[in-house]
């Protein structure tokens, strides 16, 4: 992690050593990634991520 004035930059790599590298900035304990970035990180499709997000929001 690299501390910056606007938060921390965190770099994630897939555990299987795949090519996905996601960089995000953590501010106040909150991070945001696009569905495409999450899909790339977990080696899945955007539609799968969208489906999971919908279920989480529906379940509360």
CHARMM internal coordinates of N, CA and C (Angstrom, degrees):
IC EDIT
DIST 1 N 1 CA 1.4360
DIST 1 CA 1 C 1.5180
ANGL 1 N 1 CA 1 C 109.24
DIST 1 C 2 N 1.3054
ANGL 1 CA 1 C 2 N 115.38
DIHE 1 N 1 CA 1 C 2 N 143.50
DIST 2 N 2 CA 1.4543
ANGL 1 C 2 N 2 CA 121.63
DIHE 1 CA 1 C 2 N 2 CA 179.63
DIST 2 CA 2 C 1.5224
ANGL 2 N 2 CA 2 C 107.10
DIHE 1 C 2 N 2 CA 2 C -119.76
DIST 2 C 3 N 1.3217
ANGL 2 CA 2 C 3 N 117.27
DIHE 2 N 2 CA 2 C 3 N 118.03
DIST 3 N 3 CA 1.4558
ANGL 2 C 3 N 3 CA 119.93
DIHE 2 CA 2 C 3 N 3 CA -179.93
DIST 3 CA 3 C 1.5264
ANGL 3 N 3 CA 3 C 109.48
DIHE 2 C 3 N 3 CA 3 C -76.56
DIST 3 C 4 N 1.3269
ANGL 3 CA 3 C 4 N 115.96
DIHE 3 N 3 CA 3 C 4 N 135.19
DIST 4 N 4 CA 1.4597
ANGL 3 C 4 N 4 CA 122.74
DIHE 3 CA 3 C 4 N 4 CA 176.27
DIST 4 CA 4 C 1.5151
ANGL 4 N 4 CA 4 C 108.09
DIHE 3 C 4 N 4 CA 4 C -131.00
DIST 4 C 5 N 1.3130
ANGL 4 CA 4 C 5 N 117.01
DIHE 4 N 4 CA 4 C 5 N 166.31
DIST 5 N 5 CA 1.4528
ANGL 4 C 5 N 5 CA 120.05
DIHE 4 CA 4 C 5 N 5 CA -177.91
DIST 5 CA 5 C 1.5188
ANGL 5 N 5 CA 5 C 112.54
DIHE 4 C 5 N 5 CA 5 C -62.09
DIST 5 C 6 N 1.3315
ANGL 5 CA 5 C 6 N 117.95
DIHE 5 N 5 CA 5 C 6 N -27.96
DIST 6 N 6 CA 1.4588
ANGL 5 C 6 N 6 CA 121.61
DIHE 5 CA 5 C 6 N 6 CA -178.81
DIST 6 CA 6 C 1.5099
ANGL 6 N 6 CA 6 C 113.30
DIHE 5 C 6 N 6 CA 6 C -94.25
DIST 6 C 7 N 1.3043
ANGL 6 CA 6 C 7 N 119.47
DIHE 6 N 6 CA 6 C 7 N 10.37
DIST 7 N 7 CA 1.4591
ANGL 6 C 7 N 7 CA 122.55
DIHE 6 CA 6 C 7 N 7 CA -177.64
DIST 7 CA 7 C 1.5082
ANGL 7 N 7 CA 7 C 110.15
DIHE 6 C 7 N 7 CA 7 C 132.58
DIST 7 C 8 N 1.3067
ANGL 7 CA 7 C 8 N 116.52
DIHE 7 N 7 CA 7 C 8 N -158.49
DIST 8 N 8 CA 1.4534
ANGL 7 C 8 N 8 CA 121.89
DIHE 7 CA 7 C 8 N 8 CA 179.00
DIST 8 CA 8 C 1.5159
ANGL 8 N 8 CA 8 C 109.66
DIHE 7 C 8 N 8 CA 8 C -112.37
DIST 8 C 9 N 1.3251
ANGL 8 CA 8 C 9 N 116.13
DIHE 8 N 8 CA 8 C 9 N 140.69
DIST 9 N 9 CA 1.4496
ANGL 8 C 9 N 9 CA 120.77
DIHE 8 CA 8 C 9 N 9 CA 173.05
DIST 9 CA 9 C 1.5215
ANGL 9 N 9 CA 9 C 106.67
DIHE 8 C 9 N 9 CA 9 C -95.25
DIST 9 C 10 N 1.3235
ANGL 9 CA 9 C 10 N 116.12
DIHE 9 N 9 CA 9 C 10 N 122.80
DIST 10 N 10 CA 1.4581
ANGL 9 C 10 N 10 CA 121.81
DIHE 9 CA 9 C 10 N 10 CA -177.49
DIST 10 CA 10 C 1.5175
ANGL 10 N 10 CA 10 C 107.74
DIHE 9 C 10 N 10 CA 10 C -114.25
DIST 10 C 11 N 1.3255
ANGL 10 CA 10 C 11 N 116.51
DIHE 10 N 10 CA 10 C 11 N 133.13
DIST 11 N 11 CA 1.4561
ANGL 10 C 11 N 11 CA 121.55
DIHE 10 CA 10 C 11 N 11 CA 179.67
DIST 11 CA 11 C 1.5229
ANGL 11 N 11 CA 11 C 108.19
DIHE 10 C 11 N 11 CA 11 C -111.49
DIST 11 C 12 N 1.3402
ANGL 11 CA 11 C 12 N 115.89
DIHE 11 N 11 CA 11 C 12 N 124.72
DIST 12 N 12 CA 1.4611
ANGL 11 C 12 N 12 CA 122.02
DIHE 11 CA 11 C 12 N 12 CA 177.19
DIST 12 CA 12 C 1.5140
ANGL 12 N 12 CA 12 C 109.13
DIHE 11 C 12 N 12 CA 12 C -112.71
DIST 12 C 13 N 1.3140
ANGL 12 CA 12 C 13 N 115.04
DIHE 12 N 12 CA 12 C 13 N 139.89
DIST 13 N 13 CA 1.4660
ANGL 12 C 13 N 13 CA 121.12
DIHE 12 CA 12 C 13 N 13 CA 173.46
DIST 13 CA 13 C 1.5207
ANGL 13 N 13 CA 13 C 107.50
DIHE 12 C 13 N 13 CA 13 C -124.33
DIST 13 C 14 N 1.3269
ANGL 13 CA 13 C 14 N 115.92
DIHE 13 N 13 CA 13 C 14 N 148.00
DIST 14 N 14 CA 1.4582
ANGL 13 C 14 N 14 CA 119.15
DIHE 13 CA 13 C 14 N 14 CA 178.31
DIST 14 CA 14 C 1.5179
ANGL 14 N 14 CA 14 C 109.53
DIHE 13 C 14 N 14 CA 14 C -61.99
DIST 14 C 15 N 1.3385
ANGL 14 CA 14 C 15 N 117.51
DIHE 14 N 14 CA 14 C 15 N 140.33
DIST 15 N 15 CA 1.4636
ANGL 14 C 15 N 15 CA 120.80
DIHE 14 CA 14 C 15 N 15 CA -179.06
DIST 15 CA 15 C 1.5203
ANGL 15 N 15 CA 15 C 113.60
DIHE 14 C 15 N 15 CA 15 C -62.12
DIST 15 C 16 N 1.3415
ANGL 15 CA 15 C 16 N 117.13
DIHE 15 N 15 CA 15 C 16 N -26.13
DIST 16 N 16 CA 1.4562
ANGL 15 C 16 N 16 CA 119.66
DIHE 15 CA 15 C 16 N 16 CA -178.20
DIST 16 CA 16 C 1.5307
ANGL 16 N 16 CA 16 C 112.13
DIHE 15 C 16 N 16 CA 16 C -82.37
DIST 16 C 17 N 1.3341
ANGL 16 CA 16 C 17 N 115.68
DIHE 16 N 16 CA 16 C 17 N 4.48
DIST 17 N 17 CA 1.4561
ANGL 16 C 17 N 17 CA 119.20
DIHE 16 CA 16 C 17 N 17 CA 178.81
DIST 17 CA 17 C 1.5119
ANGL 17 N 17 CA 17 C 113.47
DIHE 16 C 17 N 17 CA 17 C 80.15
DIST 17 C 18 N 1.3381
ANGL 17 CA 17 C 18 N 117.39
DIHE 17 N 17 CA 17 C 18 N 9.37
DIST 18 N 18 CA 1.4580
ANGL 17 C 18 N 18 CA 121.53
DIHE 17 CA 17 C 18 N 18 CA 178.76
DIST 18 CA 18 C 1.5214
ANGL 18 N 18 CA 18 C 111.31
DIHE 17 C 18 N 18 CA 18 C -62.82
DIST 18 C 19 N 1.3006
ANGL 18 CA 18 C 19 N 115.81
DIHE 18 N 18 CA 18 C 19 N 174.81
DIST 19 N 19 CA 1.4515
ANGL 18 C 19 N 19 CA 121.44
DIHE 18 CA 18 C 19 N 19 CA -172.31
DIST 19 CA 19 C 1.5076
ANGL 19 N 19 CA 19 C 116.31
DIHE 18 C 19 N 19 CA 19 C -75.87
DIST 19 C 20 N 1.3249
ANGL 19 CA 19 C 20 N 119.46
DIHE 19 N 19 CA 19 C 20 N -7.46
DIST 20 N 20 CA 1.4610
ANGL 19 C 20 N 20 CA 120.31
DIHE 19 CA 19 C 20 N 20 CA -176.05
DIST 20 CA 20 C 1.5180
ANGL 20 N 20 CA 20 C 111.19
DIHE 19 C 20 N 20 CA 20 C -71.19
DIST 20 C 21 N 1.2977
ANGL 20 CA 20 C 21 N 115.87
DIHE 20 N 20 CA 20 C 21 N 126.99
DIST 21 N 21 CA 1.4557
ANGL 20 C 21 N 21 CA 123.00
DIHE 20 CA 20 C 21 N 21 CA 172.68
DIST 21 CA 21 C 1.5158
ANGL 21 N 21 CA 21 C 105.81
DIHE 20 C 21 N 21 CA 21 C -131.21
DIST 21 C 22 N 1.3278
ANGL 21 CA 21 C 22 N 116.56
DIHE 21 N 21 CA 21 C 22 N 122.72
DIST 22 N 22 CA 1.4536
ANGL 21 C 22 N 22 CA 121.04
DIHE 21 CA 21 C 22 N 22 CA -178.29
DIST 22 CA 22 C 1.5137
ANGL 22 N 22 CA 22 C 108.21
DIHE 21 C 22 N 22 CA 22 C -118.94
DIST 22 C 23 N 1.3151
ANGL 22 CA 22 C 23 N 115.75
DIHE 22 N 22 CA 22 C 23 N 127.45
DIST 23 N 23 CA 1.4502
ANGL 22 C 23 N 23 CA 120.93
DIHE 22 CA 22 C 23 N 23 CA 176.14
DIST 23 CA 23 C 1.5215
ANGL 23 N 23 CA 23 C 107.86
DIHE 22 C 23 N 23 CA 23 C -110.68
DIST 23 C 24 N 1.3141
ANGL 23 CA 23 C 24 N 115.97
DIHE 23 N 23 CA 23 C 24 N 134.73
DIST 24 N 24 CA 1.4530
ANGL 23 C 24 N 24 CA 119.21
DIHE 23 CA 23 C 24 N 24 CA 178.45
DIST 24 CA 24 C 1.5155
ANGL 24 N 24 CA 24 C 109.07
DIHE 23 C 24 N 24 CA 24 C -140.79
DIST 24 C 25 N 1.2932
ANGL 24 CA 24 C 25 N 114.72
DIHE 24 N 24 CA 24 C 25 N 160.75
DIST 25 N 25 CA 1.4591
ANGL 24 C 25 N 25 CA 120.83
DIHE 24 CA 24 C 25 N 25 CA 178.32
DIST 25 CA 25 C 1.5188
ANGL 25 N 25 CA 25 C 108.25
DIHE 24 C 25 N 25 CA 25 C -109.89
DIST 25 C 26 N 1.3320
ANGL 25 CA 25 C 26 N 116.24
DIHE 25 N 25 CA 25 C 26 N 122.84
DIST 26 N 26 CA 1.4587
ANGL 25 C 26 N 26 CA 121.66
DIHE 25 CA 25 C 26 N 26 CA 178.92
DIST 26 CA 26 C 1.5252
ANGL 26 N 26 CA 26 C 108.51
DIHE 25 C 26 N 26 CA 26 C -96.06
DIST 26 C 27 N 1.3180
ANGL 26 CA 26 C 27 N 115.59
DIHE 26 N 26 CA 26 C 27 N 124.36
DIST 27 N 27 CA 1.4639
ANGL 26 C 27 N 27 CA 121.11
DIHE 26 CA 26 C 27 N 27 CA 177.38
DIST 27 CA 27 C 1.5172
ANGL 27 N 27 CA 27 C 108.49
DIHE 26 C 27 N 27 CA 27 C -129.64
DIST 27 C 28 N 1.2915
ANGL 27 CA 27 C 28 N 116.43
DIHE 27 N 27 CA 27 C 28 N 121.68
DIST 28 N 28 CA 1.4561
ANGL 27 C 28 N 28 CA 120.08
DIHE 27 CA 27 C 28 N 28 CA 177.51
DIST 28 CA 28 C 1.5126
ANGL 28 N 28 CA 28 C 113.95
DIHE 27 C 28 N 28 CA 28 C 59.57
DIST 28 C 29 N 1.3120
ANGL 28 CA 28 C 29 N 118.19
DIHE 28 N 28 CA 28 C 29 N 30.27
DIST 29 N 29 CA 1.4481
ANGL 28 C 29 N 29 CA 121.92
DIHE 28 CA 28 C 29 N 29 CA 178.59
DIST 29 CA 29 C 1.5153
ANGL 29 N 29 CA 29 C 115.24
DIHE 28 C 29 N 29 CA 29 C 80.59
DIST 29 C 30 N 1.3292
ANGL 29 CA 29 C 30 N 117.37
DIHE 29 N 29 CA 29 C 30 N 5.91
DIST 30 N 30 CA 1.4590
ANGL 29 C 30 N 30 CA 121.14
DIHE 29 CA 29 C 30 N 30 CA -179.31
DIST 30 CA 30 C 1.5154
ANGL 30 N 30 CA 30 C 109.85
DIHE 29 C 30 N 30 CA 30 C -114.68
DIST 30 C 31 N 1.3206
ANGL 30 CA 30 C 31 N 116.25
DIHE 30 N 30 CA 30 C 31 N 133.95
DIST 31 N 31 CA 1.4615
ANGL 30 C 31 N 31 CA 121.08
DIHE 30 CA 30 C 31 N 31 CA 175.44
DIST 31 CA 31 C 1.5164
ANGL 31 N 31 CA 31 C 108.82
DIHE 30 C 31 N 31 CA 31 C -127.15
DIST 31 C 32 N 1.2993
ANGL 31 CA 31 C 32 N 116.21
DIHE 31 N 31 CA 31 C 32 N 151.93
DIST 32 N 32 CA 1.4560
ANGL 31 C 32 N 32 CA 121.27
DIHE 31 CA 31 C 32 N 32 CA 179.34
DIST 32 CA 32 C 1.5240
ANGL 32 N 32 CA 32 C 108.86
DIHE 31 C 32 N 32 CA 32 C -134.63
DIST 32 C 33 N 1.3221
ANGL 32 CA 32 C 33 N 114.79
DIHE 32 N 32 CA 32 C 33 N 135.93
DIST 33 N 33 CA 1.4549
ANGL 32 C 33 N 33 CA 122.04
DIHE 32 CA 32 C 33 N 33 CA 175.12
DIST 33 CA 33 C 1.5190
ANGL 33 N 33 CA 33 C 107.89
DIHE 32 C 33 N 33 CA 33 C -132.79
DIST 33 C 34 N 1.3007
ANGL 33 CA 33 C 34 N 116.13
DIHE 33 N 33 CA 33 C 34 N 148.75
DIST 34 N 34 CA 1.4601
ANGL 33 C 34 N 34 CA 119.25
DIHE 33 CA 33 C 34 N 34 CA 173.42
DIST 34 CA 34 C 1.5296
ANGL 34 N 34 CA 34 C 108.39
DIHE 33 C 34 N 34 CA 34 C -71.68
DIST 34 C 35 N 1.3311
ANGL 34 CA 34 C 35 N 115.95
DIHE 34 N 34 CA 34 C 35 N 160.42
DIST 35 N 35 CA 1.4599
ANGL 34 C 35 N 35 CA 119.21
DIHE 34 CA 34 C 35 N 35 CA 177.16
DIST 35 CA 35 C 1.5222
ANGL 35 N 35 CA 35 C 110.36
DIHE 34 C 35 N 35 CA 35 C -62.09
DIST 35 C 36 N 1.3114
ANGL 35 CA 35 C 36 N 117.26
DIHE 35 N 35 CA 35 C 36 N -34.41
DIST 36 N 36 CA 1.4725
ANGL 35 C 36 N 36 CA 120.45
DIHE 35 CA 35 C 36 N 36 CA 178.41
DIST 36 CA 36 C 1.5224
ANGL 36 N 36 CA 36 C 110.82
DIHE 35 C 36 N 36 CA 36 C -64.46
DIST 36 C 37 N 1.3384
ANGL 36 CA 36 C 37 N 117.54
DIHE 36 N 36 CA 36 C 37 N -39.76
DIST 37 N 37 CA 1.4671
ANGL 36 C 37 N 37 CA 120.69
DIHE 36 CA 36 C 37 N 37 CA 179.38
DIST 37 CA 37 C 1.5187
ANGL 37 N 37 CA 37 C 110.86
DIHE 36 C 37 N 37 CA 37 C -68.02
DIST 37 C 38 N 1.3313
ANGL 37 CA 37 C 38 N 117.63
DIHE 37 N 37 CA 37 C 38 N -40.08
DIST 38 N 38 CA 1.4625
ANGL 37 C 38 N 38 CA 121.04
DIHE 37 CA 37 C 38 N 38 CA 177.37
DIST 38 CA 38 C 1.5297
ANGL 38 N 38 CA 38 C 109.88
DIHE 37 C 38 N 38 CA 38 C -64.49
DIST 38 C 39 N 1.3194
ANGL 38 CA 38 C 39 N 116.80
DIHE 38 N 38 CA 38 C 39 N -43.33
DIST 39 N 39 CA 1.4654
ANGL 38 C 39 N 39 CA 120.86
DIHE 38 CA 38 C 39 N 39 CA 178.96
DIST 39 CA 39 C 1.5258
ANGL 39 N 39 CA 39 C 110.98
DIHE 38 C 39 N 39 CA 39 C -60.81
DIST 39 C 40 N 1.3045
ANGL 39 CA 39 C 40 N 116.54
DIHE 39 N 39 CA 39 C 40 N -42.41
DIST 40 N 40 CA 1.4677
ANGL 39 C 40 N 40 CA 120.70
DIHE 39 CA 39 C 40 N 40 CA 179.03
DIST 40 CA 40 C 1.5251
ANGL 40 N 40 CA 40 C 110.54
DIHE 39 C 40 N 40 CA 40 C -65.04
DIST 40 C 41 N 1.3237
ANGL 40 CA 40 C 41 N 116.87
DIHE 40 N 40 CA 40 C 41 N -43.88
DIST 41 N 41 CA 1.4597
ANGL 40 C 41 N 41 CA 121.59
DIHE 40 CA 40 C 41 N 41 CA -179.08
DIST 41 CA 41 C 1.5192
ANGL 41 N 41 CA 41 C 111.90
DIHE 40 C 41 N 41 CA 41 C -60.99
DIST 41 C 42 N 1.3423
ANGL 41 CA 41 C 42 N 117.06
DIHE 41 N 41 CA 41 C 42 N -40.18
DIST 42 N 42 CA 1.4581
ANGL 41 C 42 N 42 CA 121.16
DIHE 41 CA 41 C 42 N 42 CA -177.02
DIST 42 CA 42 C 1.5221
ANGL 42 N 42 CA 42 C 113.32
DIHE 41 C 42 N 42 CA 42 C -99.54
DIST 42 C 43 N 1.3178
ANGL 42 CA 42 C 43 N 116.74
DIHE 42 N 42 CA 42 C 43 N 10.27
DIST 43 N 43 CA 1.4708
ANGL 42 C 43 N 43 CA 122.26
DIHE 42 CA 42 C 43 N 43 CA 176.82
DIST 43 CA 43 C 1.5211
ANGL 43 N 43 CA 43 C 111.62
DIHE 42 C 43 N 43 CA 43 C 53.36
DIST 43 C 44 N 1.3272
ANGL 43 CA 43 C 44 N 115.77
DIHE 43 N 43 CA 43 C 44 N 51.26
DIST 44 N 44 CA 1.4513
ANGL 43 C 44 N 44 CA 121.61
DIHE 43 CA 43 C 44 N 44 CA 178.74
DIST 44 CA 44 C 1.5234
ANGL 44 N 44 CA 44 C 108.52
DIHE 43 C 44 N 44 CA 44 C -136.87
DIST 44 C 45 N 1.3137
ANGL 44 CA 44 C 45 N 116.99
DIHE 44 N 44 CA 44 C 45 N -174.03
DIST 45 N 45 CA 1.4623
ANGL 44 C 45 N 45 CA 120.29
DIHE 44 CA 44 C 45 N 45 CA -178.64
DIST 45 CA 45 C 1.5292
ANGL 45 N 45 CA 45 C 110.82
DIHE 44 C 45 N 45 CA 45 C -96.03
DIST 45 C 46 N 1.3116
ANGL 45 CA 45 C 46 N 115.36
DIHE 45 N 45 CA 45 C 46 N 158.49
DIST 46 N 46 CA 1.4641
ANGL 45 C 46 N 46 CA 121.07
DIHE 45 CA 45 C 46 N 46 CA 176.88
DIST 46 CA 46 C 1.5308
ANGL 46 N 46 CA 46 C 109.63
DIHE 45 C 46 N 46 CA 46 C -62.23
DIST 46 C 47 N 1.3299
ANGL 46 CA 46 C 47 N 117.34
DIHE 46 N 46 CA 46 C 47 N -37.17
DIST 47 N 47 CA 1.4665
ANGL 46 C 47 N 47 CA 119.41
DIHE 46 CA 46 C 47 N 47 CA 179.48
DIST 47 CA 47 C 1.5281
ANGL 47 N 47 CA 47 C 111.32
DIHE 46 C 47 N 47 CA 47 C -63.98
DIST 47 C 48 N 1.3197
ANGL 47 CA 47 C 48 N 118.56
DIHE 47 N 47 CA 47 C 48 N -35.94
DIST 48 N 48 CA 1.4662
ANGL 47 C 48 N 48 CA 120.88
DIHE 47 CA 47 C 48 N 48 CA 175.81
DIST 48 CA 48 C 1.5245
ANGL 48 N 48 CA 48 C 111.07
DIHE 47 C 48 N 48 CA 48 C -64.60
DIST 48 C 49 N 1.3161
ANGL 48 CA 48 C 49 N 116.62
DIHE 48 N 48 CA 48 C 49 N -44.09
DIST 49 N 49 CA 1.4651
ANGL 48 C 49 N 49 CA 121.12
DIHE 48 CA 48 C 49 N 49 CA 178.45
DIST 49 CA 49 C 1.5253
ANGL 49 N 49 CA 49 C 109.49
DIHE 48 C 49 N 49 CA 49 C -61.54
DIST 49 C 50 N 1.3225
ANGL 49 CA 49 C 50 N 116.68
DIHE 49 N 49 CA 49 C 50 N -45.23
DIST 50 N 50 CA 1.4554
ANGL 49 C 50 N 50 CA 121.58
DIHE 49 CA 49 C 50 N 50 CA 179.59
DIST 50 CA 50 C 1.5303
ANGL 50 N 50 CA 50 C 110.90
DIHE 49 C 50 N 50 CA 50 C -59.24
DIST 50 C 51 N 1.3144
ANGL 50 CA 50 C 51 N 116.52
DIHE 50 N 50 CA 50 C 51 N -42.57
DIST 51 N 51 CA 1.4665
ANGL 50 C 51 N 51 CA 121.78
DIHE 50 CA 50 C 51 N 51 CA 179.05
DIST 51 CA 51 C 1.5316
ANGL 51 N 51 CA 51 C 110.38
DIHE 50 C 51 N 51 CA 51 C -61.40
DIST 51 C 52 N 1.3149
ANGL 51 CA 51 C 52 N 117.55
DIHE 51 N 51 CA 51 C 52 N -46.33
DIST 52 N 52 CA 1.4720
ANGL 51 C 52 N 52 CA 121.72
DIHE 51 CA 51 C 52 N 52 CA -179.47
DIST 52 CA 52 C 1.5275
ANGL 52 N 52 CA 52 C 110.52
DIHE 51 C 52 N 52 CA 52 C -63.86
DIST 52 C 53 N 1.3308
ANGL 52 CA 52 C 53 N 117.00
DIHE 52 N 52 CA 52 C 53 N -43.44
DIST 53 N 53 CA 1.4694
ANGL 52 C 53 N 53 CA 120.42
DIHE 52 CA 52 C 53 N 53 CA 179.33
DIST 53 CA 53 C 1.5230
ANGL 53 N 53 CA 53 C 110.18
DIHE 52 C 53 N 53 CA 53 C -60.75
DIST 53 C 54 N 1.3298
ANGL 53 CA 53 C 54 N 116.82
DIHE 53 N 53 CA 53 C 54 N -44.07
DIST 54 N 54 CA 1.4772
ANGL 53 C 54 N 54 CA 120.37
DIHE 53 CA 53 C 54 N 54 CA 177.67
DIST 54 CA 54 C 1.5279
ANGL 54 N 54 CA 54 C 111.36
DIHE 53 C 54 N 54 CA 54 C -58.51
DIST 54 C 55 N 1.3238
ANGL 54 CA 54 C 55 N 116.66
DIHE 54 N 54 CA 54 C 55 N -43.67
DIST 55 N 55 CA 1.4742
ANGL 54 C 55 N 55 CA 120.64
DIHE 54 CA 54 C 55 N 55 CA -179.68
DIST 55 CA 55 C 1.5174
ANGL 55 N 55 CA 55 C 110.97
DIHE 54 C 55 N 55 CA 55 C -65.06
DIST 55 C 56 N 1.3180
ANGL 55 CA 55 C 56 N 117.15
DIHE 55 N 55 CA 55 C 56 N -42.39
DIST 56 N 56 CA 1.4705
ANGL 55 C 56 N 56 CA 120.42
DIHE 55 CA 55 C 56 N 56 CA 178.87
DIST 56 CA 56 C 1.5237
ANGL 56 N 56 CA 56 C 110.32
DIHE 55 C 56 N 56 CA 56 C -61.73
DIST 56 C 57 N 1.3227
ANGL 56 CA 56 C 57 N 117.20
DIHE 56 N 56 CA 56 C 57 N -45.34
DIST 57 N 57 CA 1.4629
ANGL 56 C 57 N 57 CA 120.82
DIHE 56 CA 56 C 57 N 57 CA -179.86
DIST 57 CA 57 C 1.5175
ANGL 57 N 57 CA 57 C 111.45
DIHE 56 C 57 N 57 CA 57 C -66.01
DIST 57 C 58 N 1.3167
ANGL 57 CA 57 C 58 N 117.33
DIHE 57 N 57 CA 57 C 58 N -38.04
DIST 58 N 58 CA 1.4640
ANGL 57 C 58 N 58 CA 121.18
DIHE 57 CA 57 C 58 N 58 CA 178.98
DIST 58 CA 58 C 1.5284
ANGL 58 N 58 CA 58 C 111.04
DIHE 57 C 58 N 58 CA 58 C -66.90
DIST 58 C 59 N 1.3375
ANGL 58 CA 58 C 59 N 115.56
DIHE 58 N 58 CA 58 C 59 N -41.33
DIST 59 N 59 CA 1.4718
ANGL 58 C 59 N 59 CA 120.36
DIHE 58 CA 58 C 59 N 59 CA -178.98
DIST 59 CA 59 C 1.5187
ANGL 59 N 59 CA 59 C 112.68
DIHE 58 C 59 N 59 CA 59 C -74.98
DIST 59 C 60 N 1.3369
ANGL 59 CA 59 C 60 N 116.08
DIHE 59 N 59 CA 59 C 60 N -17.07
DIST 60 N 60 CA 1.4650
ANGL 59 C 60 N 60 CA 120.08
DIHE 59 CA 59 C 60 N 60 CA 179.80
DIST 60 CA 60 C 1.5061
ANGL 60 N 60 CA 60 C 111.37
DIHE 59 C 60 N 60 CA 60 C 78.88
END
COOR INIT
IC SEED 1 N 1 CA 1 C
IC BUILD
